[in-house]
Amino acid sequence: MVRKTTSLKIDEELWKEVKIHSIQIGKDISEYLEELLKSDLKKGGRK
């Protein structure tokens, strides 16, 4: 799988929480966000 590099604008406090949570679950932020996006799409997140 080819991975795309992108840039996001995210609330600073939310980013801090995501970073802390990612560390706690032993994943980097990219892995964590990718899993969240895939999960949402599987649940019918595509419109």
Biopython code that builds the backbone (N, CA, C, O; Angstrom):
import numpy as np
from Bio.PDB.StructureBuilder import StructureBuilder

atoms = [
    (1, "MET", "N", (0.845, -1.179, 0.000)),
    (1, "MET", "CA", (0.000, 0.000, 0.000)),
    (1, "MET", "C", (0.892, 1.244, 0.000)),
    (1, "MET", "O", (1.824, 1.352, 0.796)),
    (2, "VAL", "N", (0.602, 2.147, -0.873)),
    (2, "VAL", "CA", (1.303, 3.424, -0.926)),
    (2, "VAL", "C", (0.622, 4.364, 0.066)),
    (2, "VAL", "O", (-0.605, 4.459, 0.096)),
    (3, "ARG", "N", (1.407, 5.045, 0.862)),
    (3, "ARG", "CA", (0.849, 5.970, 1.847)),
    (3, "ARG", "C", (1.024, 7.401, 1.364)),
    (3, "ARG", "O", (2.084, 7.767, 0.857)),
    (4, "LYS", "N", (-0.007, 8.198, 1.521)),
    (4, "LYS", "CA", (-0.043, 9.591, 1.096)),
    (4, "LYS", "C", (0.303, 10.494, 2.272)),
    (4, "LYS", "O", (-0.250, 10.334, 3.361)),
    (5, "THR", "N", (1.202, 11.428, 2.065)),
    (5, "THR", "CA", (1.528, 12.420, 3.078)),
    (5, "THR", "C", (0.578, 13.591, 2.913)),
    (5, "THR", "O", (0.348, 14.058, 1.798)),
    (6, "THR", "N", (0.026, 14.068, 4.024)),
    (6, "THR", "CA", (-0.929, 15.168, 3.968)),
    (6, "THR", "C", (-0.726, 16.095, 5.157)),
    (6, "THR", "O", (0.048, 15.797, 6.067)),
    (7, "SER", "N", (-1.411, 17.194, 5.138)),
    (7, "SER", "CA", (-1.344, 18.171, 6.214)),
    (7, "SER", "C", (-2.763, 18.410, 6.729)),
    (7, "SER", "O", (-3.710, 18.498, 5.948)),
    (8, "LEU", "N", (-2.896, 18.513, 8.046)),
    (8, "LEU", "CA", (-4.203, 18.746, 8.652)),
    (8, "LEU", "C", (-4.152, 19.969, 9.551)),
    (8, "LEU", "O", (-3.114, 20.284, 10.133)),
    (9, "LYS", "N", (-5.269, 20.646, 9.657)),
    (9, "LYS", "CA", (-5.400, 21.733, 10.628)),
    (9, "LYS", "C", (-6.377, 21.233, 11.680)),
    (9, "LYS", "O", (-7.559, 21.030, 11.399)),
    (10, "ILE", "N", (-5.868, 21.035, 12.909)),
    (10, "ILE", "CA", (-6.648, 20.454, 13.992)),
    (10, "ILE", "C", (-6.471, 21.298, 15.238)),
    (10, "ILE", "O", (-5.388, 21.818, 15.507)),
    (11, "ASP", "N", (-7.548, 21.427, 15.994)),
    (11, "ASP", "CA", (-7.512, 22.147, 17.255)),
    (11, "ASP", "C", (-6.333, 21.660, 18.100)),
    (11, "ASP", "O", (-6.121, 20.456, 18.243)),
    (12, "GLU", "N", (-5.585, 22.581, 18.645)),
    (12, "GLU", "CA", (-4.356, 22.246, 19.376)),
    (12, "GLU", "C", (-4.609, 21.331, 20.570)),
    (12, "GLU", "O", (-3.845, 20.392, 20.794)),
    (13, "GLU", "N", (-5.658, 21.584, 21.336)),
    (13, "GLU", "CA", (-5.964, 20.744, 22.500)),
    (13, "GLU", "C", (-6.366, 19.335, 22.071)),
    (13, "GLU", "O", (-5.973, 18.353, 22.702)),
    (14, "LEU", "N", (-7.141, 19.240, 21.008)),
    (14, "LEU", "CA", (-7.522, 17.925, 20.486)),
    (14, "LEU", "C", (-6.284, 17.164, 20.029)),
    (14, "LEU", "O", (-6.156, 15.968, 20.289)),
    (15, "TRP", "N", (-5.376, 17.853, 19.350)),
    (15, "TRP", "CA", (-4.140, 17.213, 18.885)),
    (15, "TRP", "C", (-3.331, 16.663, 20.060)),
    (15, "TRP", "O", (-2.791, 15.560, 19.984)),
    (16, "LYS", "N", (-3.250, 17.432, 21.138)),
    (16, "LYS", "CA", (-2.520, 16.973, 22.325)),
    (16, "LYS", "C", (-3.150, 15.701, 22.885)),
    (16, "LYS", "O", (-2.444, 14.762, 23.255)),
    (17, "GLU", "N", (-4.485, 15.674, 22.946)),
    (17, "GLU", "CA", (-5.183, 14.493, 23.456)),
    (17, "GLU", "C", (-4.939, 13.283, 22.553)),
    (17, "GLU", "O", (-4.705, 12.178, 23.043)),
    (18, "VAL", "N", (-4.994, 13.489, 21.252)),
    (18, "VAL", "CA", (-4.758, 12.401, 20.297)),
    (18, "VAL", "C", (-3.332, 11.876, 20.445)),
    (18, "VAL", "O", (-3.105, 10.666, 20.427)),
    (19, "LYS", "N", (-2.386, 12.782, 20.589)),
    (19, "LYS", "CA", (-0.992, 12.385, 20.733)),
    (19, "LYS", "C", (-0.788, 11.546, 21.994)),
    (19, "LYS", "O", (-0.124, 10.511, 21.952)),
    (20, "ILE", "N", (-1.353, 11.989, 23.105)),
    (20, "ILE", "CA", (-1.248, 11.254, 24.369)),
    (20, "ILE", "C", (-1.910, 9.886, 24.239)),
    (20, "ILE", "O", (-1.340, 8.876, 24.651)),
    (21, "HIS", "N", (-3.104, 9.853, 23.672)),
    (21, "HIS", "CA", (-3.828, 8.584, 23.523)),
    (21, "HIS", "C", (-3.049, 7.623, 22.621)),
    (21, "HIS", "O", (-2.960, 6.431, 22.914)),
    (22, "SER", "N", (-2.497, 8.130, 21.547)),
    (22, "SER", "CA", (-1.718, 7.288, 20.636)),
    (22, "SER", "C", (-0.536, 6.653, 21.356)),
    (22, "SER", "O", (-0.249, 5.471, 21.165)),
    (23, "ILE", "N", (0.135, 7.422, 22.168)),
    (23, "ILE", "CA", (1.265, 6.899, 22.944)),
    (23, "ILE", "C", (0.780, 5.815, 23.909)),
    (23, "ILE", "O", (1.418, 4.772, 24.055)),
    (24, "GLN", "N", (-0.348, 6.072, 24.561)),
    (24, "GLN", "CA", (-0.881, 5.110, 25.531)),
    (24, "GLN", "C", (-1.242, 3.774, 24.890)),
    (24, "GLN", "O", (-1.103, 2.728, 25.523)),
    (25, "ILE", "N", (-1.703, 3.799, 23.646)),
    (25, "ILE", "CA", (-2.091, 2.549, 22.979)),
    (25, "ILE", "C", (-0.953, 1.970, 22.139)),
    (25, "ILE", "O", (-1.117, 0.939, 21.487)),
    (26, "GLY", "N", (0.195, 2.637, 22.159)),
    (26, "GLY", "CA", (1.374, 2.108, 21.483)),
    (26, "GLY", "C", (1.362, 2.234, 19.972)),
    (26, "GLY", "O", (1.929, 1.394, 19.273)),
    (27, "LYS", "N", (0.719, 3.277, 19.460)),
    (27, "LYS", "CA", (0.678, 3.504, 18.015)),
    (27, "LYS", "C", (1.132, 4.923, 17.719)),
    (27, "LYS", "O", (1.048, 5.810, 18.568)),
    (28, "ASP", "N", (1.618, 5.121, 16.494)),
    (28, "ASP", "CA", (1.898, 6.506, 16.141)),
    (28, "ASP", "C", (0.589, 7.156, 15.683)),
    (28, "ASP", "O", (-0.386, 6.466, 15.384)),
    (29, "ILE", "N", (0.581, 8.461, 15.635)),
    (29, "ILE", "CA", (-0.645, 9.200, 15.330)),
    (29, "ILE", "C", (-1.202, 8.805, 13.964)),
    (29, "ILE", "O", (-2.416, 8.681, 13.804)),
    (30, "SER", "N", (-0.341, 8.610, 12.998)),
    (30, "SER", "CA", (-0.800, 8.228, 11.659)),
    (30, "SER", "C", (-1.551, 6.906, 11.681)),
    (30, "SER", "O", (-2.617, 6.780, 11.079)),
    (31, "GLU", "N", (-0.994, 5.925, 12.376)),
    (31, "GLU", "CA", (-1.659, 4.616, 12.486)),
    (31, "GLU", "C", (-3.027, 4.761, 13.149)),
    (31, "GLU", "O", (-4.022, 4.212, 12.677)),
    (32, "TYR", "N", (-3.055, 5.501, 14.235)),
    (32, "TYR", "CA", (-4.298, 5.679, 14.989)),
    (32, "TYR", "C", (-5.368, 6.368, 14.137)),
    (32, "TYR", "O", (-6.506, 5.903, 14.070)),
    (33, "LEU", "N", (-5.004, 7.466, 13.493)),
    (33, "LEU", "CA", (-5.975, 8.187, 12.669)),
    (33, "LEU", "C", (-6.441, 7.349, 11.485)),
    (33, "LEU", "O", (-7.618, 7.384, 11.125)),
    (34, "GLU", "N", (-5.528, 6.598, 10.878)),
    (34, "GLU", "CA", (-5.890, 5.737, 9.753)),
    (34, "GLU", "C", (-6.914, 4.681, 10.201)),
    (34, "GLU", "O", (-7.880, 4.409, 9.489)),
    (35, "GLU", "N", (-6.696, 4.091, 11.380)),
    (35, "GLU", "CA", (-7.648, 3.113, 11.904)),
    (35, "GLU", "C", (-9.010, 3.745, 12.161)),
    (35, "GLU", "O", (-10.039, 3.144, 11.852)),
    (36, "LEU", "N", (-9.026, 4.951, 12.722)),
    (36, "LEU", "CA", (-10.289, 5.639, 12.972)),
    (36, "LEU", "C", (-11.040, 5.909, 11.667)),
    (36, "LEU", "O", (-12.252, 5.708, 11.587)),
    (37, "LEU", "N", (-10.322, 6.359, 10.664)),
    (37, "LEU", "CA", (-10.957, 6.651, 9.378)),
    (37, "LEU", "C", (-11.521, 5.388, 8.730)),
    (37, "LEU", "O", (-12.641, 5.392, 8.221)),
    (38, "LYS", "N", (-10.744, 4.316, 8.754)),
    (38, "LYS", "CA", (-11.212, 3.043, 8.183)),
    (38, "LYS", "C", (-12.442, 2.541, 8.924)),
    (38, "LYS", "O", (-13.398, 2.074, 8.304)),
    (39, "SER", "N", (-12.419, 2.636, 10.248)),
    (39, "SER", "CA", (-13.545, 2.182, 11.062)),
    (39, "SER", "C", (-14.806, 2.985, 10.735)),
    (39, "SER", "O", (-15.893, 2.423, 10.600)),
    (40, "ASP", "N", (-14.652, 4.270, 10.613)),
    (40, "ASP", "CA", (-15.808, 5.131, 10.301)),
    (40, "ASP", "C", (-16.377, 4.786, 8.929)),
    (40, "ASP", "O", (-17.594, 4.727, 8.754)),
    (41, "LEU", "N", (-15.506, 4.562, 7.972)),
    (41, "LEU", "CA", (-15.983, 4.221, 6.627)),
    (41, "LEU", "C", (-16.691, 2.869, 6.594)),
    (41, "LEU", "O", (-17.663, 2.698, 5.858)),
    (42, "LYS", "N", (-16.212, 1.911, 7.383)),
    (42, "LYS", "CA", (-16.869, 0.599, 7.465)),
    (42, "LYS", "C", (-18.264, 0.713, 8.070)),
    (42, "LYS", "O", (-19.155, -0.067, 7.733)),
    (43, "LYS", "N", (-18.453, 1.681, 8.961)),
    (43, "LYS", "CA", (-19.745, 1.880, 9.619)),
    (43, "LYS", "C", (-20.734, 2.628, 8.725)),
    (43, "LYS", "O", (-21.861, 2.901, 9.136)),
    (44, "GLY", "N", (-20.316, 2.951, 7.526)),
    (44, "GLY", "CA", (-21.201, 3.674, 6.623)),
    (44, "GLY", "C", (-20.918, 5.156, 6.584)),
    (44, "GLY", "O", (-21.783, 5.954, 6.221)),
    (45, "GLY", "N", (-19.706, 5.524, 6.957)),
    (45, "GLY", "CA", (-19.336, 6.939, 6.970)),
    (45, "GLY", "C", (-19.255, 7.574, 5.593)),
    (45, "GLY", "O", (-19.183, 8.797, 5.469)),
    (46, "ARG", "N", (-19.268, 6.736, 4.552)),
    (46, "ARG", "CA", (-19.215, 7.290, 3.190)),
    (46, "ARG", "C", (-20.573, 7.844, 2.835)),
    (46, "ARG", "O", (-21.596, 7.195, 3.056)),
    (47, "LYS", "N", (-20.584, 9.025, 2.293)),
    (47, "LYS", "CA", (-21.839, 9.659, 1.886)),
    (47, "LYS", "C", (-21.811, 9.941, 0.414)),
    (47, "LYS", "O", (-22.776, 10.476, -0.130)),
]
sb = StructureBuilder()
sb.init_structure("model")
sb.init_model(0)
sb.init_chain("A")
sb.init_seg("    ")
for serial, (resi, resn, name, xyz) in enumerate(atoms, 1):
    if name == "N":
        sb.init_residue(resn, " ", resi, " ")
    sb.init_atom(name, np.array(xyz, "f"), 0.0, 1.0, " ", f" {name:<3s}", serial, name[0])
structure = sb.get_structure()
